[in-house]
Amino acid sequence: MDIGTYAGIVWRALDEERQGMSLSALMSKVNLSTFEVAAGIGWLARENKIWIAGNSEEDMHLSVSQERYY
C-alpha cells in the first residue's frame, strides 16, 4: 500500500466517529502499523482534511475537518 491508501483508511475511520477520537482509539480501530497511521495522519493534516488537538500523544484528539459555509 502507499501513503494515500493509509490516509484513506485513517480518514474513513475518523469520519465514522463524528466526534473524533483519540490516537489510541484510532490505532485500535484500524489495522495499520504506527508508521502507517502516522503517515496517513501527516497526509491528511497537510491537506487540511483533519483537525489535531492536544499537546502530547496521550492527549491527542483527531477529527475530520468539516467544511462550513456561512
Helices and strands as residue ranges (DSSP letters): H 3-16, E 21-22, H 23-29, H 34-46, E 50-53, E 61-64
